[in-house]
Amino acid sequence: MWRGEQLRPAGNQSIKHMQAWKLKTNVSVDLLEEDADALSASHFSIGHVALGVALGYIDFRFPQLNWRNGHPKLAAWHKAFEARPSVKANEPVDEP
C-alpha cells in the first residue's frame, strides 16, 4: 500500500498514511534488532526467507529508510542471508 501511495501524483498522496507506514516499518525493524541473536541462532526456515525478502524489499523500494543504520545485528544477519546462492540468483529487478 505504501508503494502504491508513492506512485500516486504528489498532490493526491496521503501524507498521514505514508507517515504511518514508515513508522510501522521502523518499529518492526527495531523489534527485529532485539531478536536478531535468536534469529541468527535458530535453524533456517521459511520464516527466515520471508524476513530476508521483506528486508530486501525495503532496500529495493524504500532505500531512504536506511534500515541498517542503528540495527547492526539485523544488518549482519541480512548480509549473511543475501550471500546465500538462492538469494543471489533471485535479486529483484524493476520491470520496464
Disulfide bonds with the S-S distance in Angstrom:
none
